[in-house]
Amino acid sequence: NTIMVMTRRLPFSFMTVWLSFCLTSFPEIASSFSTSAFVSSSSGRSKHLLTTARISNKQGYTSPHYPYFSFLSSDFVPGDDVNDHNDIEKKGYPFDPKTEERNSFSLTRRDAFSLAIATASSVNMLTSFPSSAPASDVEAGSTAESPIVILGGSGRTAMAVAEFLASPQASRYVVTTTRTGRDPFQIVRLPAETKQRLIAYENPVNVRDVDSIRRVLKETGAKGVVFAASASKAGGSASEIDDVGVENTAVACRDVGARLVLVSALAVDRPTSKSYEVTNFMGGYLNGVMDAKLRGENKVRSMLKDYVIVRPGVLLSGKSKNGVLAVELNQGDTIGGGLSRDELAGIVWGAMVSGKKGVTVEAYRKSTRTGLQPEFVVPSGNELTADTYPGLFDNAKSN
């Protein structure tokens, strides 16, 4: 059941009596979990939304939502994914990916009355606050009114990031956007708790159009943005997406005051490395992709203060066995390797909530660590490790 009350202030005594009456008079409500939230309305009044959600011991069912291609598959075709081209075999890449591992409960009437008092107290405190809190006081994705918007949402990397952000581990509200306006998770089975935090923006969003980006950020109240769009035949060339599209995103984030996490690529600062050369000259819509990514990164640095750039290495098939303990970050673009999409998703979450600003990091699995060029020493001395994804950024240095 959902009850919406629109008022400036509800008397605490009224709320206590009313909720107590409901919970004690209707026993079936007593076995439900009560939550409360509020949002500001255009009229200046506060909307207090009280919801009850039945607790269930039914296990959620999940299954992989993106088709993992064999890392060295000969028939792989890059899709709408920021780093799909990294799945292609890179002749001369400094490490060999083939060696990589691949109950219900009941309440008494006394309990119900106590719950009513606690809930009413929460609502009373909420009504004491201003109708709109300063943007700096709201953490990105912490509420449905301050979500994290993902650009390029239909790509496999973007979907992995969205699923991780909305999972119980990260507990973030996410808005996915695509060029077509379709919901990338429409037929994907996910746990209910995760699914309810995922919102598909119904209108097309094209990163080549700054107005469409600005529109979705304003309409959703976004406090965070993940750029995970990539070049494709239908979506645009590397220059249009990784350069112009990133610039447009930075402009929109600056206009609305949103934090940006840009998923870029390893070795963009090393044009003479094998990684750069092989990736940059693949031809077609991906031709010059590393050049475009570097231009995009530099535009973000020049326009924004509140950003983190994550440079993942080769994206490996399969899922992580050890999570954050298996990965490390680096700075200086001298060390690289590979990592899975769920590991990258965890790092993106850490980047978003870490609070660090103006940071650029390289990301990879420890077991794949290698120098991007023969003269680079391994380890570099700039390694960042932790037992939580946000903790990876604790000692990261700003640009």
Residue pairs with C-beta under 8 A, 6 or more apart in sequence:
1 29
1 51
1 52
2 49
2 50
2 51
2 52
3 49
3 50
4 47
4 48
4 49
4 50
5 47
5 48
5 50
6 41
6 43
6 45
6 46
6 47
6 48
7 45
7 46
7 48
7 127
8 45
8 46
8 127
9 127
9 128
10 48
10 123
10 124
10 127
12 120
12 121
12 124
15 116
15 119
15 120
15 123
15 124
16 116
16 117
16 120
18 116
18 120
19 115
19 116
19 117
19 119
19 120
20 112
20 113
20 116
20 117
22 29
22 116
23 29
23 30
23 107
23 109
23 112
23 113
23 115
23 116
24 30
24 109
24 112
24 113
29 52
29 112
30 106
30 107
30 109
30 111
30 112
31 54
31 55
31 104
31 105
31 106
31 107
32 52
32 53
32 54
32 55
33 52
33 53
33 54
33 55
34 50
34 51
34 52
34 115
34 119
35 50
35 51
35 52
35 53
36 48
36 49
36 50
36 51
36 119
36 122
36 123
36 126
37 48
37 49
37 51
37 143
37 144
38 46
38 47
38 48
38 49
38 126
38 127
38 129
39 46
39 47
39 49
39 144
39 145
40 46
40 47
40 131
40 132
41 47
41 131
44 131
45 131
46 126
46 127
46 129
46 131
48 123
48 126
48 127
50 119
50 123
55 104
55 105
56 104
57 103
57 104
60 190
60 191
60 192
60 193
60 194
61 189
61 191
62 189
62 190
62 191
62 194
63 188
63 189
65 159
65 163
65 185
65 188
65 190
66 156
66 159
66 160
66 341
67 156
68 317
68 318
69 76
69 87
69 317
70 76
70 317
71 87
71 89
71 97
71 98
71 314
71 316
71 317
72 89
72 97
72 98
73 87
76 87
76 88
78 84
78 85
78 87
78 88
78 230
78 232
78 286
79 155
79 156
79 232
80 152
80 154
80 155
80 178
80 179
80 229
80 230
80 232
80 234
80 235
81 152
81 155
81 156
81 157
81 158
81 228
81 230
82 152
82 155
82 157
82 158
82 227
82 228
82 229
82 230
82 263
83 157
83 230
83 263
83 265
83 312
83 315
84 155
84 156
84 157
84 230
84 315
85 230
85 279
85 282
85 286
85 289
86 265
86 279
86 312
86 313
86 314
86 315
87 314
87 315
87 317
88 282
90 274
90 275
90 278
90 279
90 314
91 278
92 274
92 278
93 274
93 275
93 278
93 314
94 274
94 275
94 336
94 370
94 371
94 372
95 337
95 338
95 368
95 370
97 314
97 316
97 338
97 368
100 316
100 338
100 365
100 367
100 368
101 318
101 321
101 367
102 316
102 317
102 318
107 115
135 223
135 257
138 145
138 146
138 223
139 146
139 223
139 353
140 146
140 147
140 148
140 172
140 222
140 223
140 224
140 258
140 259
140 352
140 353
141 147
141 148
141 165
141 170
141 172
141 173
141 174
141 223
141 224
141 352
141 353
142 172
142 173
143 173
144 173
144 197
144 199
145 221
146 173
146 221
146 222
146 223
147 172
147 173
147 174
147 175
147 199
147 220
147 221
147 222
147 223
147 224
148 165
148 172
148 173
148 174
148 175
148 222
148 223
148 224
148 225
148 226
148 352
149 174
149 175
149 177
149 201
149 216
149 217
149 220
149 222
149 224
149 225
149 226
149 258
150 158
150 161
150 162
150 174
150 175
150 176
150 177
150 225
150 226
150 228
151 158
151 177
151 205
151 207
151 213
151 225
151 226
151 227
151 228
151 229
151 245
151 249
152 158
152 177
152 178
152 207
152 227
152 228
152 229
152 230
153 159
153 162
153 176
153 177
153 178
153 184
153 200
153 228
154 176
154 178
154 179
154 180
154 182
154 184
155 228
155 229
155 230
156 341
157 228
157 263
157 315
157 341
157 344
157 345
158 176
158 184
158 226
158 228
158 229
159 176
159 184
159 185
159 188
160 341
160 342
160 344
160 345
161 226
161 228
161 263
161 344
161 345
161 348
161 349
162 174
162 176
162 184
162 185
162 198
163 185
163 190
163 194
163 198
163 345
164 170
164 342
164 345
164 346
164 348
164 349
165 172
165 174
165 197
165 345
165 348
165 349
165 352
166 172
166 173
166 174
166 190
166 194
166 195
166 197
166 198
167 191
167 194
168 191
168 193
168 194
170 349
170 353
171 197
172 197
172 349
172 352
173 197
173 199
174 197
174 198
174 199
175 199
175 200
175 201
175 216
175 220
175 222
176 183
176 184
176 185
176 198
176 199
176 200
176 201
177 201
177 205
177 216
178 184
178 204
178 205
179 204
179 205
179 206
179 234
179 235
180 204
181 201
181 202
181 203
181 204
181 205
182 200
183 200
184 200
185 195
185 198
185 200
186 200
190 198
199 220
201 216
201 220
203 212
203 215
203 216
204 212
205 212
205 213
205 215
205 216
206 212
206 235
207 213
207 227
207 229
207 236
207 241
207 244
207 245
207 246
207 248
207 249
208 236
208 240
208 241
208 244
208 245
208 248
209 248
210 248
210 251
210 252
213 248
213 249
213 251
213 252
214 251
214 252
214 255
214 256
216 222
217 225
217 252
217 253
217 255
217 256
217 258
218 256
222 256
222 258
223 257
223 258
223 259
224 258
224 259
224 260
224 261
224 352
225 249
225 252
225 253
225 258
225 259
225 260
225 261
226 260
226 261
226 263
226 348
226 352
227 245
227 246
227 249
227 260
227 261
227 262
227 263
228 263
229 235
229 241
229 245
230 241
230 242
231 237
231 238
231 240
231 241
231 242
231 285
231 286
231 289
232 285
233 284
233 285
235 241
236 245
236 285
237 285
237 286
237 287
238 285
238 286
238 287
238 288
238 289
238 292
238 293
239 288
239 292
241 292
242 289
242 292
242 293
242 295
242 296
243 292
243 293
243 295
243 296
243 299
245 296
246 262
246 293
246 296
246 297
246 299
246 300
247 296
247 299
247 303
249 260
249 262
250 260
250 299
250 300
250 303
250 304
250 307
251 303
252 258
253 259
253 260
253 304
253 306
253 307
254 303
254 304
257 306
258 306
259 306
259 307
259 352
260 300
260 304
260 306
260 307
260 308
261 307
261 308
261 309
261 310
261 348
261 351
261 352
262 296
262 297
262 300
262 307
262 308
262 309
262 310
263 310
263 312
263 344
263 348
264 293
264 296
264 297
264 309
264 310
264 311
265 279
265 289
265 290
265 293
265 311
265 312
266 275
266 311
266 312
266 313
266 314
266 333
266 336
266 362
266 363
266 364
266 372
267 273
267 275
267 276
267 279
267 290
267 311
267 333
267 336
267 372
268 276
268 290
268 293
268 294
268 297
268 311
268 333
269 294
269 333
270 276
270 333
270 334
270 372
270 373
271 277
271 280
271 290
272 373
273 372
273 373
275 336
275 372
276 290
279 289
279 290
280 287
280 288
280 289
280 290
280 291
281 287
281 288
282 289
297 309
297 360
300 307
300 309
301 307
301 358
301 399
305 357
305 358
306 357
306 358
307 357
307 358
307 359
308 351
308 352
308 354
308 356
308 357
308 359
308 360
308 361
308 393
309 359
309 360
309 361
310 344
310 347
310 348
310 351
310 361
310 363
311 333
311 360
311 361
311 362
311 363
312 339
312 344
312 347
312 362
312 363
312 364
313 336
313 337
313 338
313 339
313 362
313 363
313 364
313 368
314 337
314 338
314 339
314 368
315 338
315 339
315 340
315 341
315 344
316 338
316 339
316 340
316 365
317 340
318 340
319 340
319 342
320 326
320 327
320 339
320 340
320 342
320 343
320 346
320 365
323 343
323 346
324 343
324 346
324 350
324 386
324 387
324 388
324 389
324 391
324 392
325 387
326 343
326 365
326 366
326 367
327 339
327 343
327 346
327 347
327 363
327 364
327 365
327 366
327 392
328 363
328 364
328 366
328 369
328 383
328 384
328 385
328 392
329 347
329 361
329 362
329 363
329 383
329 384
329 385
329 392
329 393
329 396
330 336
330 361
330 362
330 364
330 380
330 382
330 383
330 384
331 360
331 361
331 362
331 382
331 384
331 396
331 397
332 362
332 380
332 382
333 362
333 372
334 371
334 372
334 373
334 376
334 377
334 380
334 382
335 362
335 364
335 369
335 370
335 371
335 372
335 376
335 378
335 379
335 380
335 382
335 383
336 362
336 364
336 368
336 369
336 370
336 372
337 364
337 365
337 366
337 367
337 368
337 369
337 370
338 364
338 365
338 368
339 363
339 364
339 365
339 368
340 365
343 363
343 365
344 363
346 389
347 361
347 363
347 389
347 392
349 389
349 390
350 388
350 389
350 390
350 391
350 392
350 393
351 359
351 361
351 393
353 390
354 390
354 392
354 393
354 394
354 396
356 393
356 396
356 398
357 398
358 398
358 399
359 393
359 396
359 397
359 398
359 399
360 399
361 384
361 392
361 393
361 396
366 385
369 378
369 379
370 378
371 377
371 378
384 392
384 393
384 394
384 395
384 396
385 392
386 392
386 394
